[in-house]
Amino acid sequence: MADTIIVDISGGCPNCGNPDVHVPADYEEKTEIRCEKCGYAAPQAEFFAAKSD
Ligand SMILES: [Zn+2]
């Protein structure tokens, strides 16, 4: 398996819609993702799972 992880961030921040969410290159399932725009932060699985559509 390659160690590159593809993350779908097309929805951006689920809180404010900011598409420019920084994802650490070495992130893993429990890495906290933070939106620089609104300050919303959550583990990535939760962050991106928060998208309603
Ligand atoms: Zn945000």
PDB file of the backbone (N, CA, C, O) and the ligand in Angstrom, with CONECT records:
HET     ZN  A 101       1
ATOM      1  N   MET A   1       0.838  -1.203   0.000  1.00  0.00           N
ATOM      2  CA  MET A   1       0.000   0.000   0.000  1.00  0.00           C
ATOM      3  C   MET A   1       0.876   1.256   0.000  1.00  0.00           C
ATOM      4  O   MET A   1       1.888   1.332   0.697  1.00  0.00           O
ATOM      5  N   ALA A   2       0.464   2.215  -0.785  1.00  0.00           N
ATOM      6  CA  ALA A   2       1.159   3.498  -0.767  1.00  0.00           C
ATOM      7  C   ALA A   2       0.805   4.235   0.523  1.00  0.00           C
ATOM      8  O   ALA A   2      -0.254   4.019   1.112  1.00  0.00           O
ATOM      9  N   ASP A   3       1.707   5.101   0.941  1.00  0.00           N
ATOM     10  CA  ASP A   3       1.418   5.824   2.171  1.00  0.00           C
ATOM     11  C   ASP A   3       0.759   7.179   1.904  1.00  0.00           C
ATOM     12  O   ASP A   3       0.643   8.022   2.794  1.00  0.00           O
ATOM     13  N   THR A   4       0.339   7.358   0.677  1.00  0.00           N
ATOM     14  CA  THR A   4      -0.385   8.583   0.350  1.00  0.00           C
ATOM     15  C   THR A   4      -1.871   8.380   0.611  1.00  0.00           C
ATOM     16  O   THR A   4      -2.478   7.404   0.170  1.00  0.00           O
ATOM     17  N   ILE A   5      -2.420   9.311   1.325  1.00  0.00           N
ATOM     18  CA  ILE A   5      -3.838   9.220   1.642  1.00  0.00           C
ATOM     19  C   ILE A   5      -4.595  10.301   0.878  1.00  0.00           C
ATOM     20  O   ILE A   5      -4.271  11.485   0.964  1.00  0.00           O
ATOM     21  N   ILE A   6      -5.571   9.888   0.159  1.00  0.00           N
ATOM     22  CA  ILE A   6      -6.387  10.846  -0.578  1.00  0.00           C
ATOM     23  C   ILE A   6      -7.570  11.262   0.289  1.00  0.00           C
ATOM     24  O   ILE A   6      -8.318  10.422   0.790  1.00  0.00           O
ATOM     25  N   VAL A   7      -7.720  12.551   0.454  1.00  0.00           N
ATOM     26  CA  VAL A   7      -8.804  13.056   1.276  1.00  0.00           C
ATOM     27  C   VAL A   7      -9.719  13.926   0.421  1.00  0.00           C
ATOM     28  O   VAL A   7      -9.261  14.832  -0.275  1.00  0.00           O
ATOM     29  N   ASP A   8     -10.957  13.654   0.480  1.00  0.00           N
ATOM     30  CA  ASP A   8     -11.917  14.478  -0.235  1.00  0.00           C
ATOM     31  C   ASP A   8     -12.257  15.693   0.602  1.00  0.00           C
ATOM     32  O   ASP A   8     -13.008  15.598   1.573  1.00  0.00           O
ATOM     33  N   ILE A   9     -11.707  16.829   0.226  1.00  0.00           N
ATOM     34  CA  ILE A   9     -11.994  18.057   0.962  1.00  0.00           C
ATOM     35  C   ILE A   9     -12.773  19.026   0.084  1.00  0.00           C
ATOM     36  O   ILE A   9     -12.776  20.235   0.319  1.00  0.00           O
ATOM     37  N   SER A  10     -13.426  18.483  -0.918  1.00  0.00           N
ATOM     38  CA  SER A  10     -14.139  19.325  -1.874  1.00  0.00           C
ATOM     39  C   SER A  10     -15.233  20.156  -1.217  1.00  0.00           C
ATOM     40  O   SER A  10     -15.613  21.216  -1.715  1.00  0.00           O
ATOM     41  N   GLY A  11     -15.728  19.659  -0.100  1.00  0.00           N
ATOM     42  CA  GLY A  11     -16.779  20.394   0.587  1.00  0.00           C
ATOM     43  C   GLY A  11     -16.234  21.470   1.504  1.00  0.00           C
ATOM     44  O   GLY A  11     -16.983  22.315   1.992  1.00  0.00           O
ATOM     45  N   GLY A  12     -14.918  21.441   1.741  1.00  0.00           N
ATOM     46  CA  GLY A  12     -14.304  22.416   2.615  1.00  0.00           C
ATOM     47  C   GLY A  12     -14.831  22.312   4.040  1.00  0.00           C
ATOM     48  O   GLY A  12     -15.257  21.248   4.488  1.00  0.00           O
ATOM     49  N   CYS A  13     -14.794  23.427   4.733  1.00  0.00           N
ATOM     50  CA  CYS A  13     -15.250  23.460   6.124  1.00  0.00           C
ATOM     51  C   CYS A  13     -16.761  23.276   6.186  1.00  0.00           C
ATOM     52  O   CYS A  13     -17.501  23.987   5.506  1.00  0.00           O
ATOM     53  N   PRO A  14     -17.223  22.328   6.994  1.00  0.00           N
ATOM     54  CA  PRO A  14     -18.660  22.089   7.105  1.00  0.00           C
ATOM     55  C   PRO A  14     -19.366  23.188   7.891  1.00  0.00           C
ATOM     56  O   PRO A  14     -20.593  23.283   7.887  1.00  0.00           O
ATOM     57  N   ASN A  15     -18.580  24.006   8.557  1.00  0.00           N
ATOM     58  CA  ASN A  15     -19.166  25.057   9.379  1.00  0.00           C
ATOM     59  C   ASN A  15     -19.360  26.370   8.614  1.00  0.00           C
ATOM     60  O   ASN A  15     -20.412  27.001   8.707  1.00  0.00           O
ATOM     61  N   CYS A  16     -18.324  26.775   7.853  1.00  0.00           N
ATOM     62  CA  CYS A  16     -18.404  28.069   7.172  1.00  0.00           C
ATOM     63  C   CYS A  16     -18.248  27.947   5.660  1.00  0.00           C
ATOM     64  O   CYS A  16     -18.428  28.927   4.936  1.00  0.00           O
ATOM     65  N   GLY A  17     -17.915  26.756   5.181  1.00  0.00           N
ATOM     66  CA  GLY A  17     -17.806  26.548   3.741  1.00  0.00           C
ATOM     67  C   GLY A  17     -16.458  26.925   3.161  1.00  0.00           C
ATOM     68  O   GLY A  17     -16.266  26.846   1.948  1.00  0.00           O
ATOM     69  N   ASN A  18     -15.529  27.331   3.997  1.00  0.00           N
ATOM     70  CA  ASN A  18     -14.187  27.680   3.529  1.00  0.00           C
ATOM     71  C   ASN A  18     -13.538  26.488   2.825  1.00  0.00           C
ATOM     72  O   ASN A  18     -13.321  25.449   3.448  1.00  0.00           O
ATOM     73  N   PRO A  19     -13.224  26.628   1.523  1.00  0.00           N
ATOM     74  CA  PRO A  19     -12.654  25.509   0.774  1.00  0.00           C
ATOM     75  C   PRO A  19     -11.158  25.327   1.027  1.00  0.00           C
ATOM     76  O   PRO A  19     -10.577  24.317   0.628  1.00  0.00           O
ATOM     77  N   ASP A  20     -10.544  26.293   1.682  1.00  0.00           N
ATOM     78  CA  ASP A  20      -9.101  26.248   1.871  1.00  0.00           C
ATOM     79  C   ASP A  20      -8.763  25.757   3.271  1.00  0.00           C
ATOM     80  O   ASP A  20      -8.219  26.497   4.091  1.00  0.00           O
ATOM     81  N   VAL A  21      -9.093  24.497   3.530  1.00  0.00           N
ATOM     82  CA  VAL A  21      -8.831  23.904   4.837  1.00  0.00           C
ATOM     83  C   VAL A  21      -7.497  23.183   4.790  1.00  0.00           C
ATOM     84  O   VAL A  21      -7.251  22.348   3.920  1.00  0.00           O
ATOM     85  N   HIS A  22      -6.643  23.521   5.740  1.00  0.00           N
ATOM     86  CA  HIS A  22      -5.317  22.922   5.770  1.00  0.00           C
ATOM     87  C   HIS A  22      -5.361  21.518   6.355  1.00  0.00           C
ATOM     88  O   HIS A  22      -5.834  21.305   7.471  1.00  0.00           O
ATOM     89  N   VAL A  23      -4.858  20.571   5.579  1.00  0.00           N
ATOM     90  CA  VAL A  23      -4.777  19.196   6.060  1.00  0.00           C
ATOM     91  C   VAL A  23      -3.303  18.817   6.166  1.00  0.00           C
ATOM     92  O   VAL A  23      -2.598  18.813   5.157  1.00  0.00           O
ATOM     93  N   PRO A  24      -2.826  18.500   7.365  1.00  0.00           N
ATOM     94  CA  PRO A  24      -1.434  18.121   7.554  1.00  0.00           C
ATOM     95  C   PRO A  24      -1.060  16.945   6.653  1.00  0.00           C
ATOM     96  O   PRO A  24      -1.847  16.013   6.482  1.00  0.00           O
ATOM     97  N   ALA A  25       0.146  16.992   6.075  1.00  0.00           N
ATOM     98  CA  ALA A  25       0.586  15.939   5.169  1.00  0.00           C
ATOM     99  C   ALA A  25       0.675  14.589   5.872  1.00  0.00           C
ATOM    100  O   ALA A  25       0.524  13.535   5.254  1.00  0.00           O
ATOM    101  N   ASP A  26       0.922  14.648   7.168  1.00  0.00           N
ATOM    102  CA  ASP A  26       1.106  13.408   7.918  1.00  0.00           C
ATOM    103  C   ASP A  26      -0.110  13.085   8.783  1.00  0.00           C
ATOM    104  O   ASP A  26      -0.009  12.361   9.774  1.00  0.00           O
ATOM    105  N   TYR A  27      -1.228  13.617   8.401  1.00  0.00           N
ATOM    106  CA  TYR A  27      -2.424  13.407   9.207  1.00  0.00           C
ATOM    107  C   TYR A  27      -2.837  11.933   9.217  1.00  0.00           C
ATOM    108  O   TYR A  27      -2.526  11.167   8.305  1.00  0.00           O
ATOM    109  N   GLU A  28      -3.530  11.581  10.259  1.00  0.00           N
ATOM    110  CA  GLU A  28      -4.121  10.259  10.332  1.00  0.00           C
ATOM    111  C   GLU A  28      -5.546  10.412  10.833  1.00  0.00           C
ATOM    112  O   GLU A  28      -6.038  11.529  10.996  1.00  0.00           O
ATOM    113  N   GLU A  29      -6.201   9.303  11.073  1.00  0.00           N
ATOM    114  CA  GLU A  29      -7.635   9.350  11.331  1.00  0.00           C
ATOM    115  C   GLU A  29      -8.035  10.297  12.453  1.00  0.00           C
ATOM    116  O   GLU A  29      -9.081  10.944  12.389  1.00  0.00           O
ATOM    117  N   LYS A  30      -7.203  10.372  13.475  1.00  0.00           N
ATOM    118  CA  LYS A  30      -7.570  11.178  14.639  1.00  0.00           C
ATOM    119  C   LYS A  30      -6.925  12.559  14.655  1.00  0.00           C
ATOM    120  O   LYS A  30      -7.061  13.311  15.620  1.00  0.00           O
ATOM    121  N   THR A  31      -6.219  12.880  13.569  1.00  0.00           N
ATOM    122  CA  THR A  31      -5.620  14.201  13.496  1.00  0.00           C
ATOM    123  C   THR A  31      -6.709  15.266  13.469  1.00  0.00           C
ATOM    124  O   THR A  31      -7.705  15.152  12.754  1.00  0.00           O
ATOM    125  N   GLU A  32      -6.489  16.292  14.262  1.00  0.00           N
ATOM    126  CA  GLU A  32      -7.475  17.358  14.290  1.00  0.00           C
ATOM    127  C   GLU A  32      -7.272  18.308  13.113  1.00  0.00           C
ATOM    128  O   GLU A  32      -6.169  18.800  12.876  1.00  0.00           O
ATOM    129  N   ILE A  33      -8.341  18.551  12.394  1.00  0.00           N
ATOM    130  CA  ILE A  33      -8.321  19.499  11.293  1.00  0.00           C
ATOM    131  C   ILE A  33      -8.925  20.801  11.791  1.00  0.00           C
ATOM    132  O   ILE A  33      -9.969  20.794  12.443  1.00  0.00           O
ATOM    133  N   ARG A  34      -8.285  21.901  11.491  1.00  0.00           N
ATOM    134  CA  ARG A  34      -8.810  23.191  11.944  1.00  0.00           C
ATOM    135  C   ARG A  34      -9.005  24.121  10.758  1.00  0.00           C
ATOM    136  O   ARG A  34      -8.151  24.230   9.878  1.00  0.00           O
ATOM    137  N   CYS A  35     -10.139  24.780  10.760  1.00  0.00           N
ATOM    138  CA  CYS A  35     -10.436  25.788   9.753  1.00  0.00           C
ATOM    139  C   CYS A  35      -9.873  27.121  10.235  1.00  0.00           C
ATOM    140  O   CYS A  35     -10.224  27.602  11.313  1.00  0.00           O
ATOM    141  N   GLU A  36      -8.996  27.710   9.425  1.00  0.00           N
ATOM    142  CA  GLU A  36      -8.373  28.967   9.814  1.00  0.00           C
ATOM    143  C   GLU A  36      -9.358  30.128   9.771  1.00  0.00           C
ATOM    144  O   GLU A  36      -9.139  31.168  10.392  1.00  0.00           O
ATOM    145  N   LYS A  37     -10.419  29.941   9.049  1.00  0.00           N
ATOM    146  CA  LYS A  37     -11.361  31.030   8.836  1.00  0.00           C
ATOM    147  C   LYS A  37     -12.324  31.214  10.001  1.00  0.00           C
ATOM    148  O   LYS A  37     -12.521  32.326  10.490  1.00  0.00           O
ATOM    149  N   CYS A  38     -12.924  30.104  10.441  1.00  0.00           N
ATOM    150  CA  CYS A  38     -13.934  30.220  11.491  1.00  0.00           C
ATOM    151  C   CYS A  38     -13.487  29.586  12.803  1.00  0.00           C
ATOM    152  O   CYS A  38     -14.122  29.773  13.841  1.00  0.00           O
ATOM    153  N   GLY A  39     -12.386  28.832  12.746  1.00  0.00           N
ATOM    154  CA  GLY A  39     -11.866  28.254  13.974  1.00  0.00           C
ATOM    155  C   GLY A  39     -12.454  26.901  14.310  1.00  0.00           C
ATOM    156  O   GLY A  39     -12.105  26.309  15.332  1.00  0.00           O
ATOM    157  N   TYR A  40     -13.331  26.409  13.474  1.00  0.00           N
ATOM    158  CA  TYR A  40     -13.916  25.095  13.697  1.00  0.00           C
ATOM    159  C   TYR A  40     -12.836  24.032  13.622  1.00  0.00           C
ATOM    160  O   TYR A  40     -12.024  24.034  12.696  1.00  0.00           O
ATOM    161  N   ALA A  41     -12.819  23.132  14.578  1.00  0.00           N
ATOM    162  CA  ALA A  41     -11.818  22.076  14.585  1.00  0.00           C
ATOM    163  C   ALA A  41     -12.440  20.779  15.027  1.00  0.00           C
ATOM    164  O   ALA A  41     -13.279  20.750  15.928  1.00  0.00           O
ATOM    165  N   ALA A  42     -12.017  19.685  14.376  1.00  0.00           N
ATOM    166  CA  ALA A  42     -12.518  18.362  14.718  1.00  0.00           C
ATOM    167  C   ALA A  42     -11.583  17.341  14.096  1.00  0.00           C
ATOM    168  O   ALA A  42     -10.879  17.655  13.136  1.00  0.00           O
ATOM    169  N   PRO A  43     -11.564  16.123  14.624  1.00  0.00           N
ATOM    170  CA  PRO A  43     -10.819  15.055  13.962  1.00  0.00           C
ATOM    171  C   PRO A  43     -11.301  14.940  12.524  1.00  0.00           C
ATOM    172  O   PRO A  43     -12.479  15.160  12.245  1.00  0.00           O
ATOM    173  N   GLN A  44     -10.399  14.596  11.609  1.00  0.00           N
ATOM    174  CA  GLN A  44     -10.751  14.662  10.191  1.00  0.00           C
ATOM    175  C   GLN A  44     -11.961  13.838   9.823  1.00  0.00           C
ATOM    176  O   GLN A  44     -12.771  14.258   8.997  1.00  0.00           O
ATOM    177  N   ALA A  45     -12.097  12.663  10.428  1.00  0.00           N
ATOM    178  CA  ALA A  45     -13.237  11.800  10.103  1.00  0.00           C
ATOM    179  C   ALA A  45     -14.548  12.507  10.443  1.00  0.00           C
ATOM    180  O   ALA A  45     -15.548  12.405   9.732  1.00  0.00           O
ATOM    181  N   GLU A  46     -14.496  13.224  11.558  1.00  0.00           N
ATOM    182  CA  GLU A  46     -15.689  13.944  12.008  1.00  0.00           C
ATOM    183  C   GLU A  46     -15.886  15.226  11.219  1.00  0.00           C
ATOM    184  O   GLU A  46     -17.005  15.593  10.861  1.00  0.00           O
ATOM    185  N   PHE A  47     -14.775  15.896  10.957  1.00  0.00           N
ATOM    186  CA  PHE A  47     -14.797  17.155  10.222  1.00  0.00           C
ATOM    187  C   PHE A  47     -15.476  16.981   8.878  1.00  0.00           C
ATOM    188  O   PHE A  47     -16.421  17.698   8.548  1.00  0.00           O
ATOM    189  N   PHE A  48     -14.985  16.017   8.103  1.00  0.00           N
ATOM    190  CA  PHE A  48     -15.506  15.846   6.753  1.00  0.00           C
ATOM    191  C   PHE A  48     -16.809  15.049   6.748  1.00  0.00           C
ATOM    192  O   PHE A  48     -17.598  15.163   5.810  1.00  0.00           O
ATOM    193  N   ALA A  49     -17.037  14.259   7.767  1.00  0.00           N
ATOM    194  CA  ALA A  49     -18.291  13.534   7.855  1.00  0.00           C
ATOM    195  C   ALA A  49     -19.445  14.466   8.176  1.00  0.00           C
ATOM    196  O   ALA A  49     -20.614  14.116   8.016  1.00  0.00           O
ATOM    197  N   ALA A  50     -19.092  15.663   8.635  1.00  0.00           N
ATOM    198  CA  ALA A  50     -20.118  16.622   9.009  1.00  0.00           C
ATOM    199  C   ALA A  50     -20.840  17.205   7.794  1.00  0.00           C
ATOM    200  O   ALA A  50     -21.876  17.858   7.926  1.00  0.00           O
ATOM    201  N   LYS A  51     -20.281  16.961   6.622  1.00  0.00           N
ATOM    202  CA  LYS A  51     -20.965  17.420   5.413  1.00  0.00           C
ATOM    203  C   LYS A  51     -22.325  16.727   5.306  1.00  0.00           C
ATOM    204  O   LYS A  51     -22.426  15.509   5.453  1.00  0.00           O
ATOM    205  N   SER A  52     -23.319  17.483   5.060  1.00  0.00           N
ATOM    206  CA  SER A  52     -24.678  16.923   5.022  1.00  0.00           C
ATOM    207  C   SER A  52     -25.001  16.331   3.653  1.00  0.00           C
ATOM    208  O   SER A  52     -25.943  15.550   3.526  1.00  0.00           O
ATOM    209  N   ASP A  53     -24.248  16.685   2.656  1.00  0.00           N
ATOM    210  CA  ASP A  53     -24.543  16.180   1.324  1.00  0.00           C
ATOM    211  C   ASP A  53     -23.263  15.646   0.691  1.00  0.00           C
ATOM    212  O   ASP A  53     -23.287  15.170  -0.443  1.00  0.00           O
TER     213      ASP A  53
HETATM  214 ZN    ZN A 101     -14.687  27.204   8.732  1.00  0.00          ZN2+
END
